Amino acid sequence: MAIGVFGVTGGEALAGVVGPLIEVPVLVALAYVALTLRSRYPGARHVAPSAPDLHEVTR
């Protein structure tokens, strides 16, 4: 759509096409790194505590 609006030579069209082509693989790689490194931290296997009950907080 950016090519149709801004033309082939527009910088916006280039950013709209190249941006996702770079962003998606980088985010997938960061997810793999995070999954790999989670075994190095002792608290990584614990589930985050749930939010406190509102009735208990107001009492």
Backbone as CSV, one residue per row, in Angstrom:
resi,resn,N_x,N_y,N_z,CA_x,CA_y,CA_z,C_x,C_y,C_z
1,MET,0.819,-1.178,0.000,0.000,0.000,0.000,0.872,1.255,0.000
2,ALA,2.000,1.203,0.682,2.874,2.366,0.732,3.414,2.709,-0.653
3,ILE,3.653,1.700,-1.469,4.142,1.966,-2.824,3.071,2.681,-3.642
4,GLY,1.840,2.298,-3.454,0.758,2.951,-4.178,0.532,4.377,-3.728
5,VAL,0.755,4.664,-2.456,0.523,6.007,-1.940,1.713,6.923,-2.205
6,PHE,2.926,6.455,-1.924,4.101,7.313,-1.993,4.939,7.111,-3.259
7,GLY,4.673,6.086,-4.030,5.450,5.824,-5.234,6.616,4.893,-4.943
8,VAL,7.190,4.365,-6.002,8.270,3.388,-5.878,9.526,4.013,-5.288
9,THR,9.765,5.277,-5.582,11.000,5.918,-5.128,10.878,6.537,-3.738
10,GLY,9.734,6.444,-3.120,9.542,7.063,-1.807,10.246,6.280,-0.705
11,GLY,10.784,7.001,0.241,11.440,6.368,1.384,10.462,5.621,2.268
12,GLU,9.237,6.104,2.306,8.216,5.430,3.109,7.927,4.033,2.568
13,ALA,7.907,3.913,1.243,7.671,2.606,0.626,8.813,1.656,0.939
14,LEU,10.027,2.167,0.891,11.185,1.333,1.224,11.126,0.880,2.679
15,ALA,10.795,1.797,3.574,10.701,1.450,4.991,9.564,0.457,5.247
16,GLY,8.480,0.598,4.522,7.342,-0.305,4.704,7.616,-1.715,4.227
17,VAL,8.532,-1.866,3.297,8.866,-3.199,2.776,10.052,-3.799,3.509
18,VAL,11.112,-3.032,3.672,12.339,-3.552,4.263,12.215,-3.684,5.781
19,GLY,11.470,-2.790,6.408,11.319,-2.833,7.870,10.857,-4.181,8.387
20,PRO,9.720,-4.692,7.916,9.271,-6.011,8.389,10.212,-7.155,8.011
21,LEU,10.905,-7.022,6.874,11.835,-8.083,6.484,13.020,-8.179,7.440
22,ILE,13.355,-7.097,8.103,14.436,-7.107,9.085,13.888,-7.341,10.484
23,GLU,12.770,-6.702,10.800,12.226,-6.741,12.153,11.782,-8.140,12.577
24,VAL,11.091,-8.838,11.725,10.555,-10.151,12.098,11.657,-11.163,12.406
25,PRO,12.669,-11.343,11.567,13.727,-12.295,11.920,14.500,-11.905,13.179
26,VAL,14.682,-10.606,13.397,15.392,-10.161,14.597,14.581,-10.498,15.843
27,LEU,13.281,-10.273,15.820,12.446,-10.592,16.979,12.360,-12.095,17.223
28,VAL,12.316,-12.883,16.164,12.318,-14.340,16.325,13.639,-14.808,16.918
29,ALA,14.752,-14.227,16.471,16.059,-14.581,17.031,16.143,-14.199,18.504
30,LEU,15.610,-13.036,18.879,15.606,-12.637,20.289,14.759,-13.584,21.144
31,ALA,13.669,-14.080,20.583,12.851,-15.047,21.314,13.619,-16.336,21.550
32,TYR,14.352,-16.814,20.546,15.169,-18.019,20.722,16.271,-17.799,21.748
33,VAL,16.886,-16.627,21.735,17.923,-16.323,22.725,17.334,-16.312,24.128
34,ALA,16.172,-15.705,24.286,15.532,-15.663,25.602,15.169,-17.065,26.084
35,LEU,14.673,-17.903,25.194,14.333,-19.272,25.587,15.576,-20.075,25.945
36,THR,16.665,-19.818,25.258,17.912,-20.523,25.538,18.504,-20.082,26.875
37,LEU,18.457,-18.803,27.162,19.078,-18.273,28.375,18.231,-18.459,29.631
38,ARG,16.970,-18.820,29.502,16.128,-18.914,30.695,16.576,-20.021,31.648
39,SER,17.281,-21.024,31.148,17.743,-22.097,32.030,18.907,-21.644,32.911
40,ARG,19.532,-20.534,32.600,20.657,-20.036,33.393,20.220,-19.295,34.643
41,TYR,18.976,-18.903,34.718,18.489,-18.118,35.850,17.623,-18.992,36.746
42,PRO,17.894,-19.013,38.045,17.196,-19.940,38.938,15.698,-19.674,39.066
43,GLY,15.254,-18.449,38.978,13.837,-18.144,39.137,13.044,-18.225,37.857
44,ALA,13.645,-18.688,36.806,12.990,-18.667,35.503,11.848,-19.671,35.406
45,ARG,11.858,-20.709,36.211,10.820,-21.737,36.099,9.561,-21.388,36.895
46,HIS,9.656,-20.386,37.735,8.509,-20.021,38.550,7.548,-19.143,37.758
47,VAL,6.275,-19.345,38.045,5.253,-18.537,37.399,5.123,-17.238,38.175
48,ALA,4.894,-16.153,37.472,4.742,-14.860,38.137,3.529,-14.897,39.055
49,PRO,3.633,-14.239,40.213,2.489,-14.245,41.138,1.304,-13.511,40.528
50,SER,0.126,-13.947,40.907,-1.068,-13.312,40.367,-1.315,-12.001,41.093
51,ALA,-2.160,-11.177,40.522,-2.478,-9.888,41.104,-3.271,-10.100,42.399
52,PRO,-3.088,-9.239,43.397,-3.824,-9.402,44.651,-5.315,-9.165,44.446
53,ASP,-6.098,-9.803,45.289,-7.536,-9.636,45.219,-7.893,-8.218,45.663
54,LEU,-8.766,-7.550,44.935,-9.096,-6.168,45.260,-9.775,-6.042,46.606
55,HIS,-10.524,-7.063,47.011,-11.199,-7.005,48.305,-10.206,-7.063,49.451
56,GLU,-9.108,-7.779,49.275,-8.088,-7.860,50.316,-7.296,-6.563,50.410
57,VAL,-7.115,-5.881,49.309,-6.323,-4.651,49.297,-7.088,-3.527,49.991
58,THR,-8.388,-3.444,49.815,-9.174,-2.330,50.364,-9.488,-2.512,51.836
59,ARG,-9.291,-3.683,52.400,-9.615,-3.891,53.817,-8.529,-3.440,54.719
